Amino acid sequence: MRRRALLLSSLAWAACARPNEERAWRFEDIDWQDERRERAVPVRLYTPNLASARSSAPLPLVVFSHGIGGSRRGYSYIGRHLASRGLASLHVQHVGSDRQLWAGNVLSLPGRLKSAADASEALARVHDVRFALDRLLAERPGEVDASRIAMAGHSYGANTSLLLAGAAVPGYDGLAEPRFKAAVFISAPPLHGIEQPEAALAAVRLPSLHITCTEDVIRVPGYFSRAAERIELFEQTGSRAKWLAVFEGGSHSVFTDRQGTGGAVQNPRIKAATQRLLGDFVQAVFDGAPLPERLASWHAEHAPMLKDWRGA
């Protein structure tokens, strides 16, 4: 299995390296297998283009978790942007809640979505991220700076990020990943089924960035949530250093690679602002720089797009 995974990785690298060789970024698809859990863990790794890299120093890293029905190919605008500014971005695919959900009989889709949102899959996603990070650091010694790693995710991936960032969900002890120095939660849903979600969220201590928009409504059957619940989650998070950006308009899926959703004009503007804000935030944390000063220029430029902007 390992030999096959390495072969697939090599073929994917050869296929994608040529089209991107003149750009500031490149990506590699790697098909790992967690033998202990008998679970595939596909990833896509974005890195600066070797031709444009300014140094051979280890790269800061952002690990990204997709939303329900997504894949490692999604949120490519974030991966490309981070790599173009000198970071690595590892996009993990969660096979129990990935794009395969959309295959099959449409009448059974609600059942598949319910299974994908089950507590067992939420836990499996956490282990996917930890496994992928372990493998990357083991197989690429010196390429990634283990002291500068952040976690990020959208929607279901934001919930995954919350667990790894230290959310104290009863019955799921020990999930916090100490290697993460910051966390970014994009369109984070509420912690469904948790009796005291505010207590769970209060346990998060990492510097955190929350990104949403006024039309960020989740309509997954059984897991409906309003845009206001993203703001409530921000308020309940225990991070001493935490920031909230709420874009005017948009949609829940405007943060994915989908074009047009949330408005043909607003969609690319929100993506461009989001990728830069995410990059500015994690780099400030990695550098130990004061967040208010580092984020001030971003806010000044994008204030007309925002309904709300808060920092603490």
MIMAR-721096 format. One line per field, with one value per atom (N, C-alpha, C): residue in one letter; atom name; y, x, z. Coordinates in steps of 0.1 Angstrom, whole numbers. Last residue first. Layout:
// MIMAR-721096
aa: (a_...)
at: (CA_...)
c2: (Y_...)
c1: (X_...)
c3: (Z_...)
This chain:
// MIMAR-721096
aa: (a_a_a_g_g_g_r_r_r_w_w_w_d_d_d_k_k_k_l_l_l_m_m_m_p_p_p_a_a_a_h_h_h_e_e_e_a_a_a_h_h_h_w_w_w_s_s_s_a_a_a_l_l_l_r_r_r_e_e_e_p_p_p_l_l_l_p_p_p_a_a_a_g_g_g_d_d_d_f_f_f_v_v_v_a_a_a_q_q_q_v_v_v_f_f_f_d_d_d_g_g_g_l_l_l_l_l_l_r_r_r_q_q_q_t_t_t_a_a_a_a_a_a_k_k_k_i_i_i_r_r_r_p_p_p_n_n_n_q_q_q_v_v_v_a_a_a_g_g_g_g_g_g_t_t_t_g_g_g_q_q_q_r_r_r_d_d_d_t_t_t_f_f_f_v_v_v_s_s_s_h_h_h_s_s_s_g_g_g_g_g_g_e_e_e_f_f_f_v_v_v_a_a_a_l_l_l_w_w_w_k_k_k_a_a_a_r_r_r_s_s_s_g_g_g_t_t_t_q_q_q_e_e_e_f_f_f_l_l_l_e_e_e_i_i_i_r_r_r_e_e_e_a_a_a_a_a_a_r_r_r_s_s_s_f_f_f_y_y_y_g_g_g_p_p_p_v_v_v_r_r_r_i_i_i_v_v_v_d_d_d_e_e_e_t_t_t_c_c_c_t_t_t_i_i_i_h_h_h_l_l_l_s_s_s_p_p_p_l_l_l_r_r_r_v_v_v_a_a_a_a_a_a_l_l_l_a_a_a_a_a_a_e_e_e_p_p_p_q_q_q_e_e_e_i_i_i_g_g_g_h_h_h_l_l_l_p_p_p_p_p_p_a_a_a_s_s_s_i_i_i_f_f_f_v_v_v_a_a_a_a_a_a_k_k_k_f_f_f_r_r_r_p_p_p_e_e_e_a_a_a_l_l_l_g_g_g_d_d_d_y_y_y_g_g_g_p_p_p_v_v_v_a_a_a_a_a_a_g_g_g_a_a_a_l_l_l_l_l_l_l_l_l_s_s_s_t_t_t_n_n_n_a_a_a_g_g_g_y_y_y_s_s_s_h_h_h_g_g_g_a_a_a_m_m_m_a_a_a_i_i_i_r_r_r_s_s_s_a_a_a_d_d_d_v_v_v_e_e_e_g_g_g_p_p_p_r_r_r_e_e_e_a_a_a_l_l_l_l_l_l_r_r_r_d_d_d_l_l_l_a_a_a_f_f_f_r_r_r_v_v_v_d_d_d_h_h_h_v_v_v_r_r_r_a_a_a_l_l_l_a_a_a_e_e_e_s_s_s_a_a_a_d_d_d_a_a_a_a_a_a_s_s_s_k_k_k_l_l_l_r_r_r_g_g_g_p_p_p_l_l_l_s_s_s_l_l_l_v_v_v_n_n_n_g_g_g_a_a_a_w_w_w_l_l_l_q_q_q_r_r_r_d_d_d_s_s_s_g_g_g_v_v_v_h_h_h_q_q_q_v_v_v_h_h_h_l_l_l_s_s_s_a_a_a_l_l_l_g_g_g_r_r_r_s_s_s_a_a_a_l_l_l_h_h_h_r_r_r_g_g_g_i_i_i_y_y_y_s_s_s_y_y_y_g_g_g_r_r_r_r_r_r_s_s_s_g_g_g_g_g_g_i_i_i_g_g_g_h_h_h_s_s_s_f_f_f_v_v_v_v_v_v_l_l_l_p_p_p_l_l_l_p_p_p_a_a_a_s_s_s_s_s_s_r_r_r_a_a_a_s_s_s_a_a_a_l_l_l_n_n_n_p_p_p_t_t_t_y_y_y_l_l_l_r_r_r_v_v_v_p_p_p_v_v_v_a_a_a_r_r_r_e_e_e_r_r_r_r_r_r_e_e_e_d_d_d_q_q_q_w_w_w_d_d_d_i_i_i_d_d_d_e_e_e_f_f_f_r_r_r_w_w_w_a_a_a_r_r_r_e_e_e_e_e_e_n_n_n_p_p_p_r_r_r_a_a_a_c_c_c_a_a_a_a_a_a_w_w_w_a_a_a_l_l_l_s_s_s_s_s_s_l_l_l_l_l_l_l_l_l_a_a_a_r_r_r_r_r_r_r_r_r_m_m_m)
at: (N_CA_C_N_CA_C_N_CA_C_N_CA_C_N_CA_C_N_CA_C_N_CA_C_N_CA_C_N_CA_C_N_CA_C_N_CA_C_N_CA_C_N_CA_C_N_CA_C_N_CA_C_N_CA_C_N_CA_C_N_CA_C_N_CA_C_N_CA_C_N_CA_C_N_CA_C_N_CA_C_N_CA_C_N_CA_C_N_CA_C_N_CA_C_N_CA_C_N_CA_C_N_CA_C_N_CA_C_N_CA_C_N_CA_C_N_CA_C_N_CA_C_N_CA_C_N_CA_C_N_CA_C_N_CA_C_N_CA_C_N_CA_C_N_CA_C_N_CA_C_N_CA_C_N_CA_C_N_CA_C_N_CA_C_N_CA_C_N_CA_C_N_CA_C_N_CA_C_N_CA_C_N_CA_C_N_CA_C_N_CA_C_N_CA_C_N_CA_C_N_CA_C_N_CA_C_N_CA_C_N_CA_C_N_CA_C_N_CA_C_N_CA_C_N_CA_C_N_CA_C_N_CA_C_N_CA_C_N_CA_C_N_CA_C_N_CA_C_N_CA_C_N_CA_C_N_CA_C_N_CA_C_N_CA_C_N_CA_C_N_CA_C_N_CA_C_N_CA_C_N_CA_C_N_CA_C_N_CA_C_N_CA_C_N_CA_C_N_CA_C_N_CA_C_N_CA_C_N_CA_C_N_CA_C_N_CA_C_N_CA_C_N_CA_C_N_CA_C_N_CA_C_N_CA_C_N_CA_C_N_CA_C_N_CA_C_N_CA_C_N_CA_C_N_CA_C_N_CA_C_N_CA_C_N_CA_C_N_CA_C_N_CA_C_N_CA_C_N_CA_C_N_CA_C_N_CA_C_N_CA_C_N_CA_C_N_CA_C_N_CA_C_N_CA_C_N_CA_C_N_CA_C_N_CA_C_N_CA_C_N_CA_C_N_CA_C_N_CA_C_N_CA_C_N_CA_C_N_CA_C_N_CA_C_N_CA_C_N_CA_C_N_CA_C_N_CA_C_N_CA_C_N_CA_C_N_CA_C_N_CA_C_N_CA_C_N_CA_C_N_CA_C_N_CA_C_N_CA_C_N_CA_C_N_CA_C_N_CA_C_N_CA_C_N_CA_C_N_CA_C_N_CA_C_N_CA_C_N_CA_C_N_CA_C_N_CA_C_N_CA_C_N_CA_C_N_CA_C_N_CA_C_N_CA_C_N_CA_C_N_CA_C_N_CA_C_N_CA_C_N_CA_C_N_CA_C_N_CA_C_N_CA_C_N_CA_C_N_CA_C_N_CA_C_N_CA_C_N_CA_C_N_CA_C_N_CA_C_N_CA_C_N_CA_C_N_CA_C_N_CA_C_N_CA_C_N_CA_C_N_CA_C_N_CA_C_N_CA_C_N_CA_C_N_CA_C_N_CA_C_N_CA_C_N_CA_C_N_CA_C_N_CA_C_N_CA_C_N_CA_C_N_CA_C_N_CA_C_N_CA_C_N_CA_C_N_CA_C_N_CA_C_N_CA_C_N_CA_C_N_CA_C_N_CA_C_N_CA_C_N_CA_C_N_CA_C_N_CA_C_N_CA_C_N_CA_C_N_CA_C_N_CA_C_N_CA_C_N_CA_C_N_CA_C_N_CA_C_N_CA_C_N_CA_C_N_CA_C_N_CA_C_N_CA_C_N_CA_C_N_CA_C_N_CA_C_N_CA_C_N_CA_C_N_CA_C_N_CA_C_N_CA_C_N_CA_C_N_CA_C_N_CA_C_N_CA_C_N_CA_C_N_CA_C_N_CA_C_N_CA_C_N_CA_C_N_CA_C_N_CA_C_N_CA_C_N_CA_C_N_CA_C_N_CA_C_N_CA_C_N_CA_C_N_CA_C_N_CA_C_N_CA_C_N_CA_C_N_CA_C_N_CA_C_N_CA_C_N_CA_C_N_CA_C_N_CA_C_N_CA_C_N_CA_C_N_CA_C_N_CA_C_N_CA_C_N_CA_C_N_CA_C_N_CA_C_N_CA_C_N_CA_C_N_CA_C_N_CA_C_N_CA_C_N_CA_C_N_CA_C_N_CA_C_N_CA_C_N_CA_C_N_CA_C_N_CA_C_N_CA_C_N_CA_C_N_CA_C_N_CA_C_N_CA_C_N_CA_C_N_CA_C_N_CA_C_N_CA_C_N_CA_C_N_CA_C_N_CA_C_N_CA_C_N_CA_C_N_CA_C_N_CA_C_N_CA_C_N_CA_C_N_CA_C_N_CA_C_N_CA_C_N_CA_C_N_CA_C_N_CA_C_N_CA_C_N_CA_C_N_CA_C_N_CA_C_N_CA_C_N_CA_C_N_CA_C_N_CA_C_N_CA_C_N_CA_C_N_CA_C_N_CA_C_N_CA_C_N_CA_C_N_CA_C_N_CA_C_N_CA_C)
c2: (416_416_411_430_424_425_430_431_424_441_439_441_439_439_435_442_446_447_453_446_452_467_454_447_489_491_478_478_483_484_471_463_467_488_486_480_487_500_498_460_466_479_459_451_457_476_480_472_462_476_479_439_438_452_447_439_439_460_468_460_439_452_459_419_417_430_423_427_426_392_406_410_367_373_388_354_364_370_339_332_342_360_351_344_371_379_371_349_354_363_347_336_341_372_368_358_373_383_379_350_351_361_358_346_346_381_383_370_370_379_381_354_348_357_374_363_357_390_396_385_372_379_385_364_354_361_388_381_371_392_402_396_370_371_381_377_364_365_401_400_387_396_407_404_376_375_385_362_374_373_338_350_363_321_321_332_326_332_332_295_309_314_276_279_293_271_275_278_287_275_280_310_307_295_309_319_316_292_286_296_310_300_294_343_331_321_379_366_355_406_398_384_418_421_413_398_405_408_401_397_405_389_397_392_390_386_395_376_386_381_373_368_379_365_372_366_347_361_370_324_330_344_312_317_323_319_313_320_333_323_317_350_356_346_331_339_345_321_312_320_344_339_330_345_355_351_322_323_334_328_318_317_345_351_341_328_336_341_298_311_318_263_274_287_229_243_253_202_210_225_189_185_194_194_188_184_224_209_204_251_245_230_280_265_258_312_303_289_341_328_318_367_357_343_381_383_373_359_370_370_352_349_360_342_348_343_345_340_348_335_344_338_333_328_339_319_331_326_293_298_311_284_294_300_270_274_286_269_262_265_280_288_282_259_270_278_246_239_249_265_260_253_268_280_275_244_247_259_223_236_240_200_207_221_195_198_206_194_183_184_214_207_196_241_227_220_260_258_243_264_260_259_289_278_276_304_299_287_295_302_296_300_294_301_294_302_294_295_288_298_288_297_289_268_281_291_234_245_258_214_220_232_203_213_220_198_196_207_183_195_192_160_162_174_152_150_152_140_146_143_137_138_146_139_126_126_173_162_148_194_187_174_219_208_202_230_230_217_230_229_229_229_241_241_206_206_218_215_204_204_236_239_228_221_230_234_209_201_209_232_224_215_239_248_241_218_219_229_225_213_213_256_249_237_254_260_251_259_251_259_257_264_255_260_252_261_264_269_260_264_257_262_267_277_270_247_257_267_232_226_236_242_247_242_219_226_230_207_215_224_192_205_213_162_169_181_150_162_169_128_126_138_139_128_126_159_163_152_144_154_158_126_121_132_144_135_131_155_164_156_133_140_149_127_117_124_150_147_137_148_160_156_124_126_137_129_120_121_147_151_142_129_141_146_112_107_118_128_124_119_131_143_139_105_111_124_101_93_99_119_122_113_126_119_121_137_146_139_115_123_132_108_99_106_130_127_118_126_138_136_102_102_115_110_100_100_129_133_123_111_121_126_94_90_100_107_105_100_105_118_117_78_82_95_88_79_85_115_103_95_132_137_126_120_122_125_123_111_111_145_147_135_135_143_143_122_134_142_102_99_110_113_104_100_144_135_125_158_153_142_187_173_169_207_205_190_227_213_211_251_249_234_271_259_257_305_295_282_326_319_309_336_345_338_315_326_336_299_295_306_314_312_308_313_326_324_286_293_306_281_274_281_298_299_293_287_301_304_262_263_277_250_261_264_215_227_238_192_202_215_176_183_193_184_175_183_182_188_178_174_172_178_199_186_186_216_215_202_208_212_210_221_211_216_228_232_220_241_229_232_260_261_248_266_258_261_280_280_272_261_269_269_265_257_266_281_280_272_287_273_271_316_310_295_325_333_327_308_308_316_305_318_319_279_289_303_265_265_276_280_275_276_272_282_275_246_252_263_226_238_243_194_203_214_175_183_193_141_155_162_113_121_135_89_103_110_59_68_82_37_49_56_19_14_25_28_31_25_20_17_18_30_16_13_56_53_39_65_55_53_92_85_75_105_96_87_139_127_118_163_155_142_195_181_173_227_218_204_260_247_238_295_284_271_315_316_304_300_307_307_283_298_306_258_261_276_248_259_264_228_240_251_210_217_229_198_207_216_180_194_203_156_162_176_150_153_160_146_157_161_124_136_148_105_108_121_105_109_113_95_108_114_70_79_93_59_60_70_60_68_70_42_56_65_19_24_39_15_17_23_12_24_26_-12_0_13)
c1: (-97_-95_-81_-118_-106_-104_-142_-139_-125_-165_-151_-147_-192_-187_-172_-196_-207_-202_-173_-176_-188_-164_-171_-176_-152_-164_-172_-127_-138_-151_-104_-117_-129_-84_-87_-100_-84_-86_-90_-78_-91_-94_-52_-62_-76_-40_-40_-50_-43_-49_-50_-30_-43_-49_-7_-6_-19_-18_-10_-9_-32_-38_-31_-11_-21_-28_23_10_0_41_39_25_52_51_48_51_62_62_28_41_53_9_11_25_13_15_17_6_20_23_-21_-12_3_-30_-32_-22_-24_-19_-19_-38_-24_-18_-65_-60_-44_-65_-67_-62_-62_-52_-53_-85_-71_-61_-105_-104_-90_-103_-101_-98_-108_-95_-92_-134_-123_-110_-148_-147_-136_-145_-140_-138_-157_-143_-137_-185_-178_-163_-195_-190_-182_-203_-192_-186_-221_-210_-199_-231_-231_-219_-233_-231_-230_-216_-225_-222_-196_-209_-218_-179_-179_-194_-165_-176_-176_-146_-141_-152_-160_-155_-149_-171_-158_-152_-197_-189_-174_-214_-205_-196_-230_-221_-211_-225_-233_-224_-227_-221_-231_-233_-238_-232_-204_-217_-221_-184_-186_-201_-169_-182_-184_-143_-146_-159_-128_-140_-141_-103_-107_-119_-85_-94_-100_-67_-65_-74_-78_-76_-74_-104_-91_-90_-128_-120_-107_-159_-145_-136_-182_-180_-166_-180_-181_-179_-180_-169_-169_-207_-195_-183_-221_-222_-211_-214_-209_-210_-226_-212_-206_-253_-247_-231_-261_-258_-251_-267_-254_-251_-281_-282_-268_-284_-279_-279_-294_-296_-290_-291_-280_-281_-312_-309_-298_-297_-309_-305_-280_-278_-290_-278_-291_-290_-264_-262_-276_-257_-267_-264_-245_-238_-248_-250_-259_-253_-229_-243_-253_-201_-208_-222_-169_-182_-188_-142_-146_-160_-120_-133_-138_-90_-96_-109_-72_-82_-87_-47_-52_-61_-60_-52_-56_-79_-70_-61_-110_-101_-92_-128_-115_-105_-151_-143_-129_-164_-157_-147_-175_-166_-157_-192_-181_-171_-210_-202_-190_-223_-213_-204_-236_-231_-220_-245_-253_-249_-243_-235_-243_-257_-258_-250_-234_-247_-247_-219_-216_-229_-225_-225_-222_-200_-213_-213_-180_-180_-195_-169_-183_-184_-136_-145_-158_-113_-126_-134_-80_-89_-101_-55_-66_-75_-21_-32_-43_-3_-1_-12_-3_-9_-7_8_17_11_-12_-3_6_-44_-31_-22_-70_-62_-48_-81_-81_-73_-86_-73_-72_-120_-108_-95_-148_-137_-125_-166_-164_-153_-175_-176_-174_-151_-164_-164_-135_-136_-150_-113_-127_-130_-87_-89_-103_-82_-77_-80_-94_-80_-74_-121_-117_-101_-119_-123_-118_-115_-104_-107_-139_-127_-116_-154_-157_-145_-143_-141_-144_-152_-138_-135_-178_-175_-160_-167_-179_-176_-132_-145_-156_-101_-111_-124_-68_-79_-89_-39_-50_-61_-3_-17_-27_30_19_6_60_50_40_76_73_63_82_73_69_85_89_79_92_82_87_116_108_98_128_135_127_115_122_129_91_97_105_81_86_93_73_83_89_56_68_78_36_43_56_27_34_42_16_27_35_-4_6_18_-20_-14_-3_-28_-21_-13_-43_-31_-22_-64_-55_-42_-76_-71_-60_-85_-73_-68_-105_-94_-82_-122_-116_-104_-131_-122_-115_-148_-136_-126_-168_-161_-148_-176_-168_-162_-188_-177_-169_-210_-198_-186_-221_-221_-208_-222_-221_-221_-225_-212_-210_-251_-240_-226_-264_-265_-254_-257_-253_-254_-271_-256_-250_-297_-291_-276_-300_-301_-295_-296_-286_-288_-314_-308_-297_-323_-332_-326_-301_-304_-314_-279_-293_-295_-245_-255_-269_-224_-226_-238_-220_-229_-231_-201_-215_-224_-176_-184_-198_-164_-172_-180_-165_-160_-169_-166_-175_-171_-148_-161_-171_-124_-131_-145_-112_-118_-128_-81_-94_-99_-63_-66_-80_-39_-53_-57_-14_-17_-32_7_-7_-11_35_30_15_44_39_36_50_61_57_30_36_46_21_27_34_9_22_29_-14_-5_9_-26_-22_-12_-31_-23_-17_-49_-36_-26_-70_-63_-49_-79_-75_-67_-87_-75_-70_-109_-102_-88_-104_-111_-103_-90_-89_-96_-97_-84_-82_-132_-121_-108_-166_-155_-144_-187_-188_-177_-183_-190_-191_-151_-165_-171_-116_-127_-141_-89_-99_-111_-54_-68_-77_-26_-33_-48_1_-13_-20_35_25_11_66_55_44_94_82_72_129_117_105_148_144_131_159_156_152_144_154_150_127_138_148_112_115_128_109_106_109_114_121_120_97_112_119_68_75_90_56_62_69_30_43_47_4_8_21_-7_3_7_-35_-28_-20_-42_-39_-34_-61_-55_-53_-61_-60_-53_-81_-73_-73_-79_-86_-76_-72_-77_-85_-60_-75_-81_-34_-40_-56_-29_-30_-37_-37_-36_-39_-22_-31_-28_-20_-15_-26_-13_-24_-18_-9_-3_-14_-2_-12_-6_12_15_3_16_10_14_31_29_22_36_32_31_42_48_44_47_40_47_59_62_55_49_63_67_23_25_40_24_15_18_43_46_37_32_43_45_11_8_19_23_12_9_42_46_36_25_34_39_11_4_13_32_25_17_39_49_42_16_21_30_15_5_9_38_38_27_31_43_43_10_8_19_23_13_11_39_46_36_19_28_35_8_0_9)
c3: (201_215_218_176_180_195_149_163_166_127_128_143_104_118_118_78_86_101_53_65_72_31_28_41_40_33_30_51_60_52_37_35_43_45_30_28_72_66_51_77_80_73_68_61_64_86_71_64_110_108_93_116_109_106_130_117_109_152_142_129_165_161_150_170_160_156_173_178_167_164_162_168_163_176_175_139_141_155_140_139_143_141_153_152_116_127_140_100_100_112_105_110_110_95_109_113_68_77_92_59_58_67_64_70_70_48_62_69_22_27_43_20_19_25_22_32_32_0_13_24_-20_-20_-6_-13_-14_-13_-16_-3_-3_-44_-34_-20_-56_-57_-47_-46_-44_-45_-54_-40_-38_-81_-77_-64_-79_-89_-86_-48_-57_-66_-35_-27_-35_-62_-50_-40_-80_-82_-70_-77_-83_-84_-51_-60_-65_-33_-46_-56_-3_-11_-24_7_11_4_-1_-8_-5_12_3_-4_27_34_25_13_15_23_8_7_9_31_20_20_45_42_30_67_55_52_97_92_79_116_104_99_148_140_128_169_159_151_200_190_182_226_214_203_244_248_236_236_232_238_242_253_249_225_224_235_225_236_236_203_216_228_182_184_199_186_188_190_178_192_195_151_160_175_142_140_150_147_155_153_127_140_149_106_105_119_118_113_113_108_117_110_106_102_112_107_112_108_95_109_115_63_71_85_60_60_68_57_55_53_72_69_68_61_66_62_59_61_69_53_47_49_65_70_65_72_64_69_88_83_75_107_95_91_134_130_118_148_138_133_179_169_160_199_192_180_221_210_204_239_243_232_246_235_239_266_268_257_258_267_269_244_236_245_266_257_249_276_284_276_254_259_268_253_242_247_271_274_265_255_265_269_221_233_243_197_206_219_178_179_189_181_185_188_151_165_169_125_129_145_112_122_126_89_90_100_98_87_87_121_120_110_127_119_117_153_147_139_164_161_154_168_175_173_173_167_175_189_179_172_205_211_201_199_193_197_218_215_210_227_213_209_254_248_233_254_260_252_248_237_243_268_262_251_261_270_262_245_243_252_247_257_256_222_226_235_211_225_230_184_191_206_176_177_184_178_186_187_158_172_181_135_140_154_132_134_140_127_139_142_103_114_127_87_90_101_85_93_96_78_81_90_72_69_72_90_84_81_103_98_91_124_120_114_121_125_119_132_125_130_140_134_125_147_158_152_125_135_146_94_107_117_68_76_90_60_50_57_80_76_66_68_79_74_56_51_62_70_57_51_95_95_81_88_96_95_75_68_75_95_83_76_114_118_105_98_103_107_93_82_87_120_112_101_126_134_126_107_107_115_114_100_100_140_138_124_133_142_140_119_112_120_138_128_120_152_159_148_133_138_145_130_119_124_155_151_140_154_163_160_120_133_141_96_107_120_79_78_90_85_89_89_73_88_93_46_53_68_42_40_48_45_54_53_24_38_48_1_5_19_-9_3_8_-32_-21_-8_-49_-43_-31_-49_-50_-43_-58_-54_-55_-44_-54_-48_-24_-35_-45_-8_-3_-14_-19_-22_-17_-8_-20_-24_27_15_3_50_49_37_51_56_54_43_34_39_42_52_44_32_28_37_40_43_38_28_27_29_39_38_39_28_32_29_37_31_36_27_36_29_9_16_27_-6_3_13_-21_-28_-19_-2_-8_-15_3_13_8_-23_-17_-6_-26_-36_-30_-5_-6_-15_-12_1_0_-36_-35_-23_-29_-36_-36_-17_-10_-16_-28_-25_-18_-30_-41_-38_-9_-8_-19_-5_-8_-7_8_1_-2_23_9_1_48_44_29_44_49_44_52_43_50_69_69_61_66_63_62_83_79_78_74_78_73_84_78_83_74_83_76_62_59_71_68_70_68_42_56_57_18_20_35_2_11_12_-18_-14_-5_-45_-31_-28_-72_-67_-52_-78_-86_-80_-61_-58_-66_-50_-62_-59_-18_-27_-38_-17_-12_-22_-7_-15_-9_-8_-2_-11_-2_-12_-4_8_11_-2_20_9_13_39_42_31_45_36_41_72_66_57_92_79_72_115_114_101_109_122_122_84_86_99_67_81_84_38_43_58_14_26_30_-14_-9_2_-24_-17_-12_-47_-41_-36_-46_-47_-40_-62_-52_-56_-60_-67_-57_-67_-59_-67_-85_-71_-62_-117_-107_-94_-135_-137_-126_-129_-126_-128_-131_-121_-120_-150_-152_-143_-137_-150_-152_-114_-113_-126_-119_-115_-115_-127_-134_-131_-107_-121_-129_-86_-86_-100_-93_-91_-92_-94_-106_-105_-67_-77_-90_-55_-51_-62_-66_-69_-66_-54_-68_-73_-27_-32_-47_-27_-23_-28_-34_-43_-40_-11_-24_-34_8_9_-4_0_0_0)
